[in-house]
């Protein structure tokens, strides 16, 4: 990374993500890049469009006012991965990019974000940016903007997509092994943390990057790489303390691909938090049944976990095997009992319709869900699996003729098991939801009323996470609807 004293640029970083259902997400990646550029001596400005009424106008006016030397644009998702209530985000991102170019003509545009980890070359071409970064953004972005500031040619930077003559050239990412050497994100410096919290968001912190699991649908290995790059537990505690001092943050969501794997590292992080002595309300929506020893569950509870999101995806062995989840239905049932004994409530997350799914396997999952709902947990379920390029599911879909060879998959395309019929599946699940208010079908989370109810719960200072009130929310939404 370049340091202070090197040629610097005025940089405008723009977060294009505006999705607020079921709750908004703080753009942690934008803050990571902003802090890295700041540490390298650049003049950094962040425009977060999440709560802006007219994002296109705001983008153009901000670019015209700041006259940046370089514009950085973050695209978090291509779409919301929801078969029933689909939202495609890249058209709005393209409109924002055009507005930024109108406001600051001539400023090169560098794009990044998780979406570019999924489809780097296709998005680069579709959005017409000058450069794009896939994978870790901190060092690559600093390298590119440093070269632009010095008037030097852009070399082959790990993770960079660029044009060389008439060709589009993508250099595969080289993930940074030493995450602790990177500047901390300082979310409270770049973003309106309190505003996000009022809208139901939790504050994200990573204890690692990467993943070792082989789930057929997942893009984490494309975005963060294969294997784990672990942060020092002490550095994680320091980041928590910094957020507490800077923004009064005491509720944190660990957003690793799987927080509890490897379990030894998760134990070390939790023990470091316990030793620190400051109290936090800790959450994670990424807990796998594959790695849940009692020692880990006990120290998680002591550290401040009262709730978990468990990404089981199914409670049927044939489906779990085809999804390559790394555990079976017996493990799901066992973990459910042990997490309950440890004193934690669960939001169970399921996917229906993947390879091997049948009406009978779906009923197995619903039977398990019924038991957990009766025990006081909640359930969130999605129908159909978004097919992303480079995943095992993409290969399966090609073999079954669901998608065509050469399709960049920027237009959302979904896999549904040939043994299921979509309308009948949706009707069965809606009937189940009517019987169980704490069961949320994915399309229900797109209700325009839900963000209003979430803000009301925040204003009333109801204990979080707000999914604990899913039953009340659902009853109100259905009554109004």
C-alpha positions as CSV (number, residue, x, y, z in Angstrom):
1,X,0.0,0.0,0.0
2,X,1.2,3.5,-0.7
3,X,1.7,5.8,2.2
4,X,1.3,9.5,3.0
5,X,3.6,11.6,0.9
6,X,2.8,9.8,-2.3
7,X,0.6,11.6,-4.9
8,X,-3.0,11.7,-3.6
9,X,-6.4,12.0,-5.1
10,X,-9.8,13.2,-4.1
11,X,-11.9,10.1,-4.1
12,X,-15.7,9.8,-4.0
13,X,-16.8,6.3,-2.8
14,X,-20.5,5.6,-3.5
15,X,-22.5,2.8,-1.9
16,X,-25.4,1.9,-4.3
17,X,-27.2,-0.6,-2.1
18,X,-30.7,0.7,-1.2
19,X,-32.4,-2.5,-0.1
20,X,-34.0,-2.1,3.3
21,X,-36.1,-5.3,3.4
22,X,-36.2,-7.1,5.8
23,X,-33.6,-4.6,7.1
24,X,-30.8,-2.4,5.7
25,X,-27.2,-3.6,5.7
26,X,-24.3,-1.3,6.7
27,X,-21.9,-1.2,3.7
28,X,-18.9,-2.6,5.6
29,X,-16.8,-3.1,2.4
30,X,-17.1,0.6,1.6
31,X,-15.9,1.5,5.0
32,X,-12.9,-0.9,4.7
33,X,-11.9,0.7,1.4
34,X,-12.4,4.2,2.7
35,X,-10.2,3.6,5.7
36,X,-7.5,2.0,3.5
37,X,-7.5,5.0,1.1
38,X,-7.4,7.4,3.9
39,X,-4.4,5.6,5.5
40,X,-2.7,5.9,2.1
41,X,-3.1,9.7,2.1
42,X,-6.1,10.2,-0.2
43,X,-8.9,12.7,0.4
44,X,-11.9,10.4,0.8
45,X,-15.6,11.2,0.7
46,X,-18.4,8.6,1.1
47,X,-21.8,8.9,-0.4
48,X,-24.2,6.3,1.0
49,X,-27.4,6.2,-1.0
50,X,-29.4,3.8,1.2
51,X,-31.7,6.4,2.6
52,X,-31.7,9.0,-0.1
53,X,-35.0,9.8,-1.8
54,X,-33.6,10.3,-5.3
55,X,-30.3,8.4,-5.6
56,X,-29.7,9.5,-9.2
57,X,-30.0,13.2,-8.4
58,X,-27.9,12.8,-5.2
59,X,-25.2,11.0,-7.1
60,X,-25.0,13.6,-9.9
61,X,-25.1,16.6,-7.5
62,X,-22.5,15.1,-5.1
63,X,-20.1,14.4,-8.0
64,X,-20.6,17.9,-9.4
65,X,-19.9,19.5,-6.1
66,X,-16.9,17.5,-5.1
67,X,-15.3,17.2,-8.5
68,X,-13.4,14.0,-7.5
69,X,-10.3,12.8,-9.3
70,X,-11.6,9.2,-9.0
71,X,-15.0,7.7,-8.3
72,X,-15.4,4.3,-6.6
73,X,-18.7,2.5,-6.8
74,X,-19.8,-0.4,-4.6
75,X,-22.4,-2.9,-5.9
76,X,-23.3,-5.3,-3.1
77,X,-25.8,-7.6,-4.9
78,X,-26.9,-8.3,-8.5
79,X,-30.4,-9.0,-7.2
80,X,-32.2,-10.1,-4.0
81,X,-32.2,-13.9,-4.9
82,X,-35.9,-14.1,-4.3
83,X,-37.9,-16.1,-6.9
84,X,-41.3,-14.8,-5.7
85,X,-40.5,-11.1,-4.9
86,X,-37.6,-10.5,-7.3
87,X,-35.7,-7.3,-7.3
88,X,-32.9,-6.7,-9.8
89,X,-30.4,-4.1,-8.5
90,X,-28.0,-3.6,-11.4
91,X,-30.3,-1.4,-13.5
92,X,-30.4,1.1,-10.7
93,X,-26.6,0.8,-10.2
94,X,-26.2,1.6,-13.9
95,X,-28.4,4.7,-13.6
96,X,-26.4,5.9,-10.6
97,X,-23.1,5.4,-12.6
98,X,-24.4,7.4,-15.5
99,X,-25.3,10.2,-13.1
100,X,-21.9,10.2,-11.5
101,X,-20.3,10.5,-14.9
102,X,-22.5,13.4,-15.7
103,X,-21.6,15.1,-12.5
104,X,-17.8,14.5,-12.8
105,X,-17.1,13.9,-16.5
106,X,-13.6,12.6,-17.1
107,X,-13.2,11.1,-13.6
108,X,-12.3,7.4,-14.0
109,X,-14.7,5.0,-12.3
110,X,-13.5,2.0,-10.3
111,X,-16.2,-0.4,-9.2
112,X,-16.2,-3.2,-6.6
113,X,-18.3,-4.9,-4.0
114,X,-19.5,-8.5,-3.5
115,X,-21.4,-8.5,-6.8
116,X,-18.1,-8.2,-8.7
117,X,-16.7,-11.2,-6.8
118,X,-19.7,-13.2,-8.2
119,X,-19.5,-12.0,-11.9
120,X,-16.4,-9.7,-12.3
121,X,-16.0,-9.6,-16.1
122,X,-19.8,-9.7,-17.0
123,X,-20.6,-6.8,-14.6
124,X,-17.5,-4.9,-15.7
125,X,-18.8,-5.0,-19.3
126,X,-22.5,-4.5,-18.4
127,X,-21.9,-1.4,-16.3
128,X,-19.2,0.1,-18.5
129,X,-16.8,1.1,-15.7
130,X,-13.1,1.8,-16.3
131,X,-11.8,-0.6,-13.7
132,X,-13.3,-3.2,-11.3
133,X,-12.0,-5.1,-8.3
134,X,-13.2,-8.6,-7.3
135,X,-12.4,-10.0,-3.9
136,X,-10.6,-8.0,-1.2
137,X,-10.8,-4.3,-2.1
138,X,-8.4,-2.6,0.3
139,X,-5.0,-3.2,-1.3
140,X,-6.2,-3.4,-4.9
141,X,-8.1,-0.1,-4.7
142,X,-5.2,1.7,-3.1
143,X,-2.9,0.3,-5.8
144,X,-5.1,1.4,-8.7
145,X,-5.9,4.9,-7.3
146,X,-2.2,5.4,-6.3
147,X,-1.2,4.6,-9.9
148,X,-3.8,7.0,-11.3
149,X,-2.7,9.8,-9.0
150,X,1.0,9.3,-10.0
151,X,0.1,9.2,-13.7
152,X,1.4,5.6,-14.0
153,X,0.0,2.8,-16.1
154,X,-2.3,0.4,-14.3
155,X,-0.4,-2.8,-13.8
156,X,-1.7,-6.3,-13.2
157,X,-3.2,-6.0,-9.7
158,X,-4.7,-9.1,-8.0
159,X,-8.5,-9.0,-8.4
160,X,-8.5,-6.2,-11.1
161,X,-10.6,-6.2,-14.2
162,X,-9.4,-3.8,-16.9
163,X,-9.3,-3.3,-20.6
164,X,-6.1,-4.0,-22.5
165,X,-6.7,-2.8,-26.0
166,X,-10.0,-4.4,-27.1
167,X,-9.7,-7.2,-24.5
168,X,-11.2,-7.4,-21.0
169,X,-8.5,-8.8,-18.7
170,X,-9.2,-10.2,-15.3
171,X,-6.4,-11.0,-12.8
172,X,-7.6,-13.5,-10.2
173,X,-7.7,-12.1,-6.7
174,X,-4.9,-12.8,-4.3
175,X,-6.5,-12.7,-0.9
176,X,-4.6,-10.9,1.8
177,X,-3.6,-13.5,4.4
178,X,-2.8,-10.9,7.1
179,X,-6.1,-9.2,7.7
180,X,-4.9,-7.5,10.9
181,X,-2.4,-5.4,8.9
182,X,-5.3,-3.7,7.2
183,X,-6.8,-0.5,8.7
184,X,-10.0,-1.1,10.6
185,X,-13.2,-0.2,8.8
186,X,-14.2,2.6,11.3
187,X,-17.9,2.3,10.3
188,X,-18.9,5.2,12.5
189,X,-16.5,7.6,10.7
190,X,-17.9,7.0,7.2
191,X,-21.5,6.0,7.8
192,X,-24.6,7.0,9.8
193,X,-24.5,4.0,12.1
194,X,-27.2,5.3,14.4
195,X,-29.6,5.8,11.4
196,X,-29.0,2.2,10.3
197,X,-29.7,1.0,13.8
198,X,-33.0,2.9,13.9
199,X,-34.1,1.0,10.8
200,X,-33.3,-2.3,12.4
201,X,-29.8,-2.9,11.1
202,X,-27.1,-4.5,13.2
203,X,-23.5,-3.4,13.0
204,X,-21.3,-5.9,11.1
205,X,-17.9,-7.2,12.2
206,X,-15.8,-9.9,10.6
207,X,-13.6,-12.3,12.5
208,X,-12.3,-13.9,9.4
209,X,-12.7,-14.1,5.6
210,X,-13.1,-17.1,3.3
211,X,-14.9,-20.4,3.6
212,X,-14.1,-24.1,3.5
213,X,-17.6,-25.5,2.8
214,X,-18.8,-26.6,-0.6
215,X,-22.5,-25.6,-0.6
216,X,-23.5,-26.0,-4.2
217,X,-25.3,-22.6,-4.5
218,X,-22.9,-20.4,-2.6
219,X,-20.7,-17.6,-3.9
220,X,-18.6,-17.0,-0.7
221,X,-15.6,-18.9,-2.2
222,X,-15.8,-16.6,-5.3
223,X,-16.0,-13.4,-3.2
224,X,-13.6,-14.2,-0.3
225,X,-11.7,-17.2,-1.4
226,X,-11.1,-20.8,-0.4
227,X,-9.9,-21.5,3.2
228,X,-9.9,-19.2,6.2
229,X,-8.0,-16.1,6.8
230,X,-8.3,-15.5,10.6
231,X,-8.2,-12.3,12.5
232,X,-6.4,-12.1,15.8
233,X,-9.1,-12.3,18.5
234,X,-7.5,-9.3,20.3
235,X,-7.9,-7.2,17.1
236,X,-11.6,-8.1,17.0
237,X,-12.0,-7.0,20.6
238,X,-10.2,-3.7,19.8
239,X,-12.6,-3.1,16.8
240,X,-15.6,-3.7,19.1
241,X,-14.2,-1.2,21.7
242,X,-13.6,1.3,18.9
243,X,-17.2,1.0,17.7
244,X,-18.4,1.4,21.3
245,X,-16.4,4.5,21.9
246,X,-17.1,6.1,18.5
247,X,-20.8,5.4,18.1
248,X,-22.0,3.8,21.3
249,X,-22.4,0.4,19.5
250,X,-23.1,-2.5,21.9
251,X,-25.0,-4.8,19.4
252,X,-22.8,-6.5,16.9
253,X,-23.5,-9.0,14.1
254,X,-20.6,-11.2,13.2
255,X,-20.9,-11.5,9.4
256,X,-18.3,-14.2,8.6
257,X,-19.3,-16.8,6.0
258,X,-19.7,-19.2,9.0
259,X,-19.0,-17.6,12.4
260,X,-18.6,-20.9,14.2
261,X,-16.1,-22.6,11.8
262,X,-13.4,-23.3,12.6
263,X,-14.8,-23.7,16.1
264,X,-11.5,-23.2,17.8
265,X,-11.1,-19.7,16.4
266,X,-14.7,-18.8,17.4
267,X,-14.0,-20.0,20.9
268,X,-10.9,-17.8,21.0
269,X,-12.8,-14.8,19.9
270,X,-15.6,-15.3,22.4
271,X,-13.1,-15.9,25.2
272,X,-11.3,-12.7,24.3
273,X,-14.6,-10.8,24.6
274,X,-15.3,-12.4,27.9
275,X,-11.9,-11.4,29.3
276,X,-12.3,-7.8,28.0
277,X,-15.2,-7.5,30.4
278,X,-17.4,-5.0,28.3
279,X,-20.9,-6.3,27.7
280,X,-22.2,-6.7,24.1
281,X,-25.3,-8.1,22.5
282,X,-23.8,-10.4,19.9
283,X,-25.5,-12.0,16.9
284,X,-24.7,-14.0,13.9
285,X,-26.9,-15.1,11.0
286,X,-24.2,-17.4,9.7
287,X,-24.1,-20.4,12.1
288,X,-23.6,-23.8,10.6
289,X,-24.7,-27.1,12.3
290,X,-21.5,-28.6,11.0
291,X,-19.3,-27.2,13.8
292,X,-21.2,-26.7,17.1
293,X,-19.4,-28.3,20.1
294,X,-20.9,-27.7,23.5
295,X,-17.7,-25.8,24.6
296,X,-18.4,-23.2,21.8
297,X,-22.1,-22.8,22.6
298,X,-21.3,-22.2,26.3
299,X,-18.7,-19.5,25.7
300,X,-20.9,-17.9,23.0
301,X,-23.6,-17.5,25.6
302,X,-21.1,-16.0,28.1
303,X,-19.8,-13.6,25.6
304,X,-23.2,-12.1,24.8
305,X,-25.0,-14.4,22.3
306,X,-28.7,-14.8,23.1
307,X,-29.9,-15.5,19.5
308,X,-28.5,-17.2,16.4
309,X,-29.4,-17.5,12.8
310,X,-28.7,-21.2,11.8
311,X,-28.4,-21.8,8.0
312,X,-29.6,-25.4,8.0
313,X,-31.2,-25.0,4.5
314,X,-33.1,-28.3,4.9
315,X,-34.0,-31.0,7.4
316,X,-34.0,-33.8,4.9
317,X,-31.0,-36.0,4.2
318,X,-31.4,-36.4,0.4
319,X,-31.4,-32.6,0.0
320,X,-28.6,-31.9,2.4
321,X,-26.5,-34.4,0.6
322,X,-27.2,-32.8,-2.8
323,X,-26.6,-29.3,-1.4
324,X,-23.2,-30.6,0.0
325,X,-23.9,-28.9,3.3
326,X,-21.4,-31.0,5.3
327,X,-24.0,-32.3,7.9
328,X,-27.1,-34.5,8.0
329,X,-30.6,-34.1,9.4
330,X,-29.7,-35.9,12.6
331,X,-27.0,-33.2,13.2
332,X,-29.6,-30.5,12.6
333,X,-31.9,-32.0,15.2
334,X,-29.0,-32.5,17.7
335,X,-27.8,-28.9,17.3
336,X,-31.3,-27.6,17.8
337,X,-31.5,-29.3,21.2
338,X,-28.0,-28.3,22.3
339,X,-28.4,-24.7,21.3
340,X,-31.7,-24.6,23.2
341,X,-30.0,-26.1,26.3
342,X,-27.3,-23.4,26.0
343,X,-30.0,-20.8,26.3
344,X,-30.1,-19.3,22.8
345,X,-33.1,-18.8,20.5
346,X,-32.8,-19.5,16.8
347,X,-34.0,-18.1,13.5
348,X,-33.8,-21.2,11.3
349,X,-33.0,-20.4,7.6
350,X,-34.2,-22.9,4.9
351,X,-34.0,-23.1,1.1
352,X,-36.7,-25.2,-0.7
353,X,-36.4,-26.4,-4.2
354,X,-32.7,-27.3,-4.6
355,X,-31.4,-30.5,-6.3
356,X,-33.1,-33.6,-4.9
357,X,-36.0,-31.7,-3.4
358,X,-39.4,-33.4,-3.6
359,X,-42.8,-32.7,-2.0
360,X,-41.8,-35.4,0.6
361,X,-38.5,-33.8,1.5
362,X,-40.1,-30.4,1.8
363,X,-42.6,-31.9,4.3
364,X,-39.6,-33.3,6.3
365,X,-38.3,-29.7,6.6
366,X,-41.7,-28.3,7.5
367,X,-42.1,-31.0,10.2
368,X,-38.8,-29.9,11.7
369,X,-39.8,-26.3,11.4
370,X,-43.1,-27.0,13.1
371,X,-41.3,-28.5,16.1
372,X,-38.9,-25.5,16.4
373,X,-41.7,-23.0,16.1
374,X,-43.5,-24.8,18.9
375,X,-40.3,-24.4,21.0
376,X,-40.3,-20.6,20.5
377,X,-37.9,-20.3,17.6
378,X,-38.6,-18.6,14.2
379,X,-38.2,-19.7,10.6
380,X,-37.3,-17.9,7.4
381,X,-37.7,-19.8,4.1
382,X,-36.9,-19.1,0.5
383,X,-38.2,-21.0,-2.6
384,X,-35.8,-21.6,-5.5
385,X,-32.0,-21.2,-5.6
386,X,-30.5,-18.3,-7.5
387,X,-28.0,-19.7,-10.0
388,X,-24.7,-17.8,-9.9
389,X,-21.8,-18.3,-12.3
390,X,-19.0,-20.6,-11.2
391,X,-21.0,-22.5,-8.6
392,X,-21.7,-26.2,-8.5
393,X,-25.3,-25.3,-9.0
394,X,-24.4,-23.6,-12.2
395,X,-22.9,-26.8,-13.5
396,X,-26.0,-28.8,-12.4
397,X,-28.2,-26.2,-14.1
398,X,-26.2,-26.5,-17.3
399,X,-26.4,-30.3,-17.3
400,X,-30.1,-30.2,-16.8
401,X,-30.7,-27.5,-19.5
402,X,-32.0,-24.9,-17.0
403,X,-29.5,-22.3,-18.3
404,X,-27.6,-22.0,-21.5
405,X,-23.8,-22.1,-22.0
406,X,-22.4,-18.6,-22.3
407,X,-25.2,-17.0,-20.2
408,X,-23.5,-14.5,-17.8
409,X,-26.4,-14.9,-15.4
410,X,-26.7,-11.2,-14.7
411,X,-30.4,-11.6,-15.4
412,X,-31.7,-13.5,-12.3
413,X,-32.3,-17.1,-13.1
414,X,-33.4,-19.7,-10.5
415,X,-33.2,-23.4,-10.0
416,X,-36.3,-25.3,-8.9
417,X,-36.2,-29.1,-8.6
418,X,-38.0,-30.7,-11.5
419,X,-39.9,-32.7,-8.8
420,X,-41.7,-29.5,-7.6
421,X,-44.2,-27.3,-9.2
422,X,-43.8,-23.7,-8.3
423,X,-47.4,-22.6,-7.8
424,X,-48.3,-25.7,-5.7
425,X,-45.1,-25.3,-3.6
426,X,-45.8,-21.6,-2.9
427,X,-49.4,-22.4,-2.0
428,X,-48.3,-25.1,0.4
429,X,-45.9,-22.8,2.1
430,X,-48.3,-19.9,2.3
431,X,-50.8,-22.3,4.0
432,X,-48.1,-23.3,6.5
433,X,-47.3,-19.6,7.1
434,X,-51.0,-18.9,7.9
435,X,-50.9,-21.5,10.6
436,X,-47.6,-20.4,12.1
437,X,-47.1,-16.6,12.5
438,X,-43.4,-16.9,13.3
439,X,-42.8,-18.6,10.0
440,X,-41.8,-16.0,7.4
441,X,-41.9,-16.9,3.7
442,X,-39.2,-14.9,1.9
443,X,-41.7,-12.8,-0.1
444,X,-43.3,-11.7,3.2
445,X,-40.1,-10.0,4.1
446,X,-40.4,-7.7,1.1
447,X,-43.6,-6.2,2.5
448,X,-43.5,-2.4,2.5
449,X,-45.0,-2.5,6.0
450,X,-42.2,-4.5,7.5
451,X,-39.6,-1.6,7.6
452,X,-42.2,0.6,9.2
453,X,-42.8,-2.0,11.9
454,X,-39.1,-2.5,12.4
455,X,-38.6,1.3,12.9
456,X,-41.5,1.3,15.4
457,X,-39.9,-1.5,17.3
458,X,-36.6,0.4,17.4
459,X,-38.4,3.6,18.5
460,X,-40.0,1.6,21.3
461,X,-36.6,0.2,22.2
462,X,-37.9,-3.4,22.0
463,X,-35.1,-5.8,22.7
464,X,-33.4,-7.1,19.5
465,X,-33.2,-9.0,17.2
466,X,-36.5,-7.9,15.8
467,X,-37.2,-11.3,14.2
468,X,-38.3,-12.3,17.7
469,X,-41.4,-10.3,17.0
470,X,-42.0,-12.0,13.7
471,X,-45.4,-13.4,14.9
472,X,-46.7,-9.9,15.8
473,X,-45.3,-8.4,12.6
474,X,-46.9,-11.0,10.5
475,X,-50.3,-10.7,12.1
476,X,-50.2,-6.9,11.6
477,X,-49.0,-7.1,8.0
478,X,-51.7,-9.7,7.2
479,X,-54.4,-7.7,8.8
480,X,-53.4,-4.5,6.9
481,X,-52.9,-6.5,3.7
